[in-house]
Amino acid sequence: MRWRTADVAVGAALGVACGVIFWGFNFAYAAISPVLSAILPGVTSIMHAVWYFSGPLAMLILRKPGAAMFVNVVTVLAQMVMGTQYDIVMTFASAILQGLFTELPFYVTRLRVFTLPITMISGVCVALEYGVFLLFTRYQGVSLLSPRGMVHIITEVIGGVVIAGLATWFLFMAIARTGALDRFASGRAVRARAVEA
């Protein structure tokens, strides 16, 4: 469970890479969200999972306590360097909360089970946390039980399952199969299963 230098280096690199992705996605979100909101208010929440796939991916790769929080904080720092339109204090708070809720399902298994179902549950946990977080911070005028509030939470969870869960799992598997993670237990496990198959 102890962190090695390689864990810190790869976690930092992953955080920077995700920061670049999130920074670019901010522009796409700004362009697409008004269109989706005009179709059905609250449905843009399905896209939010792009901002928190980093946590589940960090847990799958590093398999260390605090991995999601570490990578998320580095991601925020990377976005600060490039420039962001979001409040830095709230973004840091959100990153730490997302990391904590990402890690909860993995802690239940005592950091011994790293499977697609656990990854999807992790995505759901973050989606619920972030959905409620937004209701208190950015959507204060929206009630959870209002039509918009319900659409927001439902689509947030769908995004959590599909993007932060399913898509992140397949991204991790693709990276591991290249051999790039052979220095990590996560990469060796995937390669071993591939050989057995």
Secondary structure, DSSP 8 states (H G I E B T S, - for coil): ----HHHHHHHHHHHHHHHHHHHHHHHHHHHHHHHHHHHSTTGGGGGGGGGTTHHHHHHHHH--TTHHHHHHHHHHHHHHHH--SS-HHHHHHHHHHHHHHHHHHHHHTTT----HHHHHHHHHHHHHHHHHHHHHHT-TT--TTSHHHHHHHHHHHHHIIIIIIIIHHHHHHHHHHTTTTTTSHHHHHHHHHHHH-
